[in-house]
Amino acid sequence: MSTLTHFDNQGQAHMVDVAAKAASHRIGIAGGRIEMLPDTLTIIEAGTTKKGDVLGIARIAGIMAAKKTSDLIPLCHPLALTRVAIEFKVLHASQTHAASILCKATVETVGPTGVEMEALTAVSVALLTIYDMCKAVDRGMVMTDIKLLEKHGGKSGSFVNPTAITPPHDHA
């Protein structure tokens, strides 16, 4: 395991200097899920919430969150993102899992630092938006399994999380 990069030799927090790092195409993919009552999922799919299109608004919230990550996470660099895509997959309740929605965020840039934090922030805020829009009917929703699924580019190359949840491939 390497040392923590956000601390200097005296143990003080600092923003990592990326000036000497080569720009490369960077991709970060994160995922997570929100579990809910089956009736809540039915309402989301039917589009009958009082606040509107839950997944459409959550998608926009996730995109906005990726763009604002450096405003939320103190030591993240502001990045010029070249792509942010948010996907959802609806999972109806079964014997193996609760009614839930999977979220996958793919974020890309060309630059000297990665976009893992932007992807994780996008997923977190998209799931929080679903919670916010549906809390009037289901305060017991649980956000879980938020994690980095993959990262590509940069000096350290690629990483694929072996414990990753199955990412969605279809748009809801």
SULNORFEN-V901582 format. One line per field, one symbol per residue. phi: phi as a letter, one per 20 degrees, with the letter a starting at -180 (. if undefined). psi: psi as a letter, one per 20 degrees, with the letter a starting at -180 (. if undefined). burial: # if it has 9 or more other C-alpha atoms within 8 Angstrom, else .. A space follows every 50 residues. Layout:
phi = ???
psi = ???
burial = ???
This chain:
phi = .effeecefenefbefedgefffbfdccccbabcebfgffffffffmdff eofgfffffffffffgfdgffddgdeffcefdaccdcccecfgbfdbfgb ceccddccbdaebfcffffffgfgfffffgggfdffdbfegceblfafeb bconfemdccffdfffffddef
psi = prrpijpahjjqqqppojhiqqprpppppqrrqpqrqhhghggghikjqh ibnghghhggggghgghjgihhohjqqpqnqippppqqppoqqaiiqrpr pqpppppqroaiqrkghgghgggghghhgggghjhhinijqpprkprpgq qqrrhibqppoijqqoqqiqq.
burial = .....###..............################.##.##..#.#. ..###.##############....##....#..#.########....### ###############################.###..#..#.#..##### ####.........#..##....
